[in-house]
Amino acid sequence: MKRPSYEELEQRIKELEEKTDKARQIEERLRASEERLTLALEATSDGIWDWDIINSRTYASSRCEEILGLTGNPVPMKTADTWSSRIHPDDYERVSKMLLDHLAGKAPFDVEYRHRHESGEYRWQSSRGMALFDKDGNPYRMVGSIRDISERKRAEEERVNLEARLKQAQKMEALGALAGGVAHDFNNLLTAILGNIDLSLLYVHKEEKASKNLLKAKKACKRAKDLTRQFMTFAKGIEPVKKTGPIGKLVRDSANLALAGSNTRCDFSVADDLWQVDYDSEQMKQAIGNLIVNASDAMHEEGVVEIVAENFHSGQDSNQRYKKQVKISVTDHGKGMPQDVIEKIFDPYYSSKDGVTKKGMGLGLSICYSIIEKHGGRIEVKSEVGVGTAFEIYLPASEI
């Protein structure tokens, strides 16, 4: 074999140096590209995932680790089953269908669902993905992103609740004005009727049948005046005379008084460290008592009413501090209410019962709503047909 000349060796060395230099440049560009990608992944609020469908393996970025609450690197979400097994049972079928439709080439994959965090709580997530298909149309890989949207969902829920409360307040204000006018005229008529009944009784012997009938009429008029007083309370929205103090004992006493003579009993859970509240004791007794009676009636005066009083942190205020509230829950295990009844439950003279009874004239919950609003709180109702109903009162904790 002919030995290469000096010039040929020099040319080969030069070519090798050029190839080495090009390889070094490519390596530097790849390293820079990887650094940019890493920075981009760290900067984004989305987690990135890559699903190897053929080998059933999944890669997830460090942001996915944060969103899912998993630890270690790589993230221990090694298979798609690890992710799918944590989807909320109520969302699983919907998410699965969207994924299968996408893998069949029928629809994009863009879905919101609840996913179980490593802490055990369910958080809202938004996931988007795109599958890659081989020449035969079979999916072999899918890449996508995931984002925690729990705060957005909470904000949306709060907005819906605020809009509902505003709508209810406007409705109550209009009905209150009407109720006030009717109650005033009605009260004047009752005063005249009672006056004439009393005068008539002076001219009738106590043993006469007419006397007994007049006494029955007088009793009915007094009941009507009590109803009128409730109308006036609802219409005027009497301002509470507040004092600062613990409310746990009042909750217990109000419940026991409301259920006196009933077969219904209470199961109490009152936090020992319950925050103090600024409240009008008489009004609050009436509000809680109305809820207890309503719960007892829902179970036909038998069974157990669950009453819980606990500390609660609501959303942040303007100073980014969590607002402290005391939450009082009254839960029954009656037949529950459908959504159309829930929407009207606080309306005056609306009753979910089968007809107006001696204990329910449709004003109790309206007055309860008015009292809680006057205390700067709110009242919410959750109900499921066949399961029961829970009324939840939220009162601002005292700043003292």
C-alpha positions in Angstrom: 0.0 0.0 0.0 1.2 3.4 -0.9 2.0 5.6 2.0 0.1 8.9 2.0 2.2 11.9 1.3 2.7 14.7 3.8 0.3 16.9 1.9 -2.4 14.2 2.0 -2.0 13.6 5.7 -2.2 17.3 6.3 -5.5 17.4 4.2 -7.0 14.6 6.2 -6.1 16.2 9.5 -7.7 19.4 8.3 -10.9 17.5 7.3 -11.0 15.8 10.7 -10.5 19.1 12.5 -13.4 20.6 10.5 -15.7 17.6 11.3 -14.7 17.9 15.0 -15.4 21.6 14.9 -18.8 21.0 13.3 -19.7 18.3 15.8 -18.7 20.6 18.6 -20.9 23.4 17.2 -23.8 21.0 16.8 -23.3 19.8 20.4 -23.2 23.4 21.7 -26.3 24.2 19.8 -28.0 21.1 21.2 -26.9 22.1 24.7 -28.2 25.6 24.2 -31.5 24.3 22.8 -31.9 21.9 25.8 -31.2 24.8 28.2 -33.8 27.0 26.5 -36.3 24.1 26.6 -35.5 23.5 30.3 -35.9 27.2 31.1 -39.2 27.3 29.1 -40.5 24.2 30.9 -39.6 25.7 34.3 -41.0 29.1 33.5 -44.4 27.8 32.3 -47.3 27.1 34.6 -48.0 23.9 32.6 -46.6 20.5 33.1 -45.5 18.6 30.0 -46.1 14.9 29.5 -45.0 12.4 26.9 -46.9 9.0 26.6 -45.2 6.1 24.8 -48.4 4.2 23.8 -46.6 1.2 22.4 -44.5 0.5 25.5 -47.0 2.0 27.9 -44.5 4.3 29.4 -44.9 8.0 30.4 -42.5 10.8 31.0 -43.6 13.9 33.0 -41.8 17.2 33.5 -40.9 18.5 37.0 -43.9 20.9 36.8 -46.1 17.8 36.5 -44.5 16.7 39.7 -45.6 19.9 41.4 -49.1 19.7 40.0 -49.7 16.1 40.9 -47.9 16.4 44.2 -45.5 13.5 43.4 -41.9 13.4 44.4 -38.6 12.2 42.9 -37.1 12.7 39.5 -38.1 11.2 37.1 -41.7 11.6 38.3 -43.1 8.2 39.5 -45.9 8.5 37.0 -44.4 5.8 34.9 -47.6 4.6 33.2 -50.8 6.2 32.0 -52.7 4.0 34.4 -51.0 5.9 37.3 -52.6 9.1 36.0 -56.0 7.7 35.0 -56.5 5.9 38.3 -56.5 9.2 40.1 -59.3 10.8 38.1 -62.4 11.6 40.1 -65.0 8.9 39.7 -67.6 11.3 38.5 -65.2 12.6 35.7 -63.6 9.3 34.7 -66.1 8.2 32.0 -66.1 11.6 30.4 -62.3 11.9 30.3 -61.9 8.3 29.0 -64.3 8.9 26.2 -62.5 12.1 25.1 -59.2 10.3 25.2 -60.4 7.3 23.2 -62.1 9.5 20.6 -58.9 11.4 20.2 -56.8 8.2 19.8 -59.4 7.2 17.1 -58.8 10.4 15.3 -62.3 11.7 15.9 -61.8 14.7 18.2 -59.1 16.9 19.9 -58.1 16.1 23.4 -58.8 19.1 25.6 -60.6 18.4 28.9 -61.1 19.7 32.4 -61.5 17.3 35.3 -60.8 16.6 39.0 -57.6 14.7 39.9 -56.5 13.3 43.2 -53.5 15.0 44.5 -50.9 13.1 46.5 -52.3 14.9 49.6 -55.6 13.1 49.0 -57.6 16.1 48.0 -59.1 16.4 44.5 -57.9 19.4 42.4 -59.2 20.7 39.1 -56.8 20.2 36.2 -56.9 21.1 32.5 -55.1 18.8 30.1 -54.5 19.1 26.3 -52.7 16.5 24.1 -52.0 15.5 20.6 -51.4 11.9 19.4 -48.9 10.9 16.7 -50.0 8.2 14.2 -48.0 5.8 12.1 -48.6 5.2 8.4 -51.4 2.7 9.2 -53.2 5.3 11.3 -52.4 3.7 14.6 -51.4 6.0 17.5 -47.9 5.3 18.9 -47.2 8.4 20.9 -49.1 11.2 22.6 -47.7 14.5 24.0 -49.4 17.2 25.9 -49.6 19.6 28.8 -51.4 19.7 32.1 -52.4 22.8 34.2 -53.8 23.2 37.7 -57.0 25.3 37.4 -58.2 24.8 41.0 -58.0 28.6 41.8 -59.9 29.5 38.6 -62.6 27.0 39.4 -62.9 28.3 43.0 -63.1 31.9 41.6 -65.8 30.8 39.2 -67.8 29.1 41.9 -67.4 32.2 44.2 -68.6 34.4 41.3 -71.7 32.2 40.8 -72.4 32.2 44.5 -72.1 36.0 44.7 -74.4 36.5 41.7 -76.9 34.1 43.2 -76.7 36.0 46.5 -77.1 39.4 44.8 -80.1 38.1 42.9 -81.6 36.7 46.1 -81.0 40.0 48.0 -82.7 42.0 45.2 -85.6 39.7 45.3 -85.9 39.8 49.0 -85.7 43.6 49.0 -88.6 43.8 46.5 -90.7 41.2 48.4 -89.8 42.9 51.7 -91.3 46.2 50.5 -94.5 44.4 49.4 -94.7 42.4 52.6 -94.2 45.5 54.8 -97.1 47.3 53.1 -99.4 44.4 53.3 -98.5 43.6 56.9 -99.1 47.2 58.0 -102.6 47.3 56.5 -103.3 43.8 57.8 -102.2 44.7 61.3 -104.6 47.7 61.3 -107.5 45.4 60.3 -106.6 42.9 63.0 -106.5 45.6 65.7 -110.0 46.7 64.7 -111.2 43.1 64.7 -109.7 42.3 68.1 -111.1 45.4 69.6 -114.6 44.5 68.5 -114.2 40.9 69.7 -113.2 42.2 73.2 -116.2 44.6 73.2 -118.5 41.8 72.2 -117.2 39.5 75.0 -118.3 42.2 77.5 -122.0 41.6 76.4 -121.9 37.8 76.2 -122.1 35.4 79.1 -119.0 33.2 79.5 -121.0 30.0 79.2 -122.8 30.9 76.0 -121.7 29.3 72.8 -121.2 32.7 71.2 -118.5 33.4 73.9 -116.6 30.3 73.0 -116.7 31.2 69.3 -115.5 34.7 70.0 -112.6 33.3 72.1 -111.6 31.0 69.2 -111.8 34.0 66.8 -109.6 36.0 69.2 -107.1 33.2 69.4 -107.0 33.0 65.6 -106.5 36.8 65.4 -103.6 36.6 67.8 -102.0 34.0 65.6 -102.5 36.2 62.6 -100.9 39.1 64.5 -97.9 36.8 65.2 -97.7 36.1 61.5 -97.9 39.9 60.8 -95.0 40.5 63.2 -93.0 38.0 61.3 -93.8 39.8 58.1 -92.7 43.1 59.7 -89.4 41.5 60.9 -88.8 40.3 57.4 -89.8 43.6 55.7 -87.9 45.9 58.0 -84.9 43.8 58.4 -84.4 44.9 62.0 -80.7 45.8 62.7 -79.1 43.3 65.1 -77.8 44.6 68.5 -74.5 42.7 68.4 -72.3 41.6 71.3 -69.1 39.7 71.0 -68.9 36.3 72.4 -68.7 32.5 71.8 -71.6 31.0 69.9 -71.2 27.3 70.5 -73.5 27.3 73.6 -76.2 29.3 71.8 -76.2 26.7 69.0 -76.7 23.9 71.5 -79.4 25.8 73.4 -81.3 26.9 70.3 -81.3 23.3 69.0 -82.5 21.8 72.2 -85.3 24.4 72.6 -86.4 24.0 69.0 -86.7 20.2 69.4 -88.4 20.2 72.8 -91.2 17.7 72.7 -90.0 16.2 69.5 -88.7 12.7 68.8 -85.9 14.2 66.7 -82.5 14.4 68.5 -79.3 16.2 67.7 -75.7 15.1 67.2 -73.4 18.0 68.1 -69.9 18.6 66.9 -68.8 22.0 68.3 -65.1 22.9 68.1 -63.5 23.7 71.4 -61.4 26.6 70.0 -64.4 28.1 68.1 -63.7 31.8 67.3 -65.9 34.5 68.9 -68.6 36.2 66.8 -70.4 39.5 66.9 -74.1 38.6 67.0 -77.5 39.4 68.3 -78.4 36.5 70.6 -82.2 36.7 70.1 -82.0 37.0 66.3 -79.4 34.2 66.1 -81.5 31.9 68.3 -84.5 32.5 65.9 -82.4 31.9 62.8 -80.8 28.6 64.1 -84.1 27.5 65.7 -85.8 27.9 62.3 -83.2 25.7 60.6 -83.5 23.0 63.3 -87.3 22.9 63.0 -87.0 22.8 59.3 -84.6 19.8 59.5 -86.8 18.0 62.0 -89.9 18.5 59.8 -88.0 17.1 56.8 -87.5 13.9 58.8 -91.1 13.9 60.1 -89.9 14.7 63.6 -87.8 11.6 64.0 -84.2 10.7 63.3 -81.0 12.7 64.0 -80.1 16.3 63.0 -76.3 16.7 62.7 -75.1 20.1 63.9 -71.5 21.2 63.3 -69.8 24.4 64.4 -66.3 24.9 63.3 -63.7 27.5 62.3 -63.4 28.2 58.6 -61.0 30.2 56.4 -62.6 31.8 53.3 -61.0 33.7 50.4 -58.3 36.3 50.9 -59.2 40.0 51.6 -57.6 43.1 50.1 -54.6 42.6 52.4 -54.1 39.1 51.1 -55.2 37.7 54.5 -57.5 34.8 54.8 -60.9 35.9 56.2 -61.8 34.0 59.4 -65.4 32.8 59.7 -67.4 30.5 61.9 -69.3 27.9 60.0 -72.5 26.3 61.4 -74.0 23.4 59.5 -77.4 21.9 60.1 -77.9 18.6 58.2 -80.9 16.3 58.0 -81.4 12.9 56.4 -84.8 13.6 54.9 -85.9 13.2 51.4 -83.8 16.1 50.1 -84.8 18.7 47.5 -84.4 19.0 43.7 -82.6 22.1 42.3 -85.8 24.0 41.4 -86.9 23.9 45.0 -83.4 24.9 46.3 -83.6 28.0 44.1 -86.8 29.2 45.8 -86.3 27.9 49.3 -85.6 31.3 50.9 -88.5 33.0 49.2 -91.2 34.3 51.6 -94.2 32.0 51.8 -92.6 29.3 49.7 -92.6 25.9 51.4 -91.2 22.6 50.2 -93.6 20.8 52.5 -96.8 19.1 51.3 -99.1 22.0 52.1 -98.9 24.6 54.9 -98.7 23.0 58.3 -99.0 24.4 61.8 -95.3 24.5 62.0 -94.4 25.8 58.6 -95.9 28.9 56.9 -93.1 29.5 54.5 -91.5 32.5 56.5 -89.0 30.8 58.7 -86.2 30.4 56.2 -86.8 33.8 54.7 -86.4 35.4 58.2 -83.3 33.2 58.7 -81.8 34.5 55.5 -82.5 38.1 56.4 -81.0 37.7 59.9 -77.8 36.1 58.6 -77.4 38.8 55.9 -77.8 41.5 58.6 -74.9 39.9 60.5 -72.6 40.2 57.5 -72.7 36.5 56.8 -74.2 34.2 54.3 -76.3 31.0 54.2 -76.0 28.3 51.7 -78.0 25.1 51.1 -76.9 21.8 49.6 -79.3 19.0 49.0 -79.5 15.7 47.3 -82.8 13.9 46.6 -83.1 10.8 48.7 -80.1 11.7 50.8 -80.9 14.9 52.8 -80.2 18.6 53.1 -77.5 20.7 54.7 -77.9 24.4 55.5 -74.6 26.1 56.1 -74.2 29.5 57.9 -71.0 31.5 57.6 -70.5 34.3 60.1 -67.5 36.6 60.2 -65.3 36.0 63.2 -64.8 38.9 65.6 -61.6 40.9 65.2 -61.4 41.5 68.9 
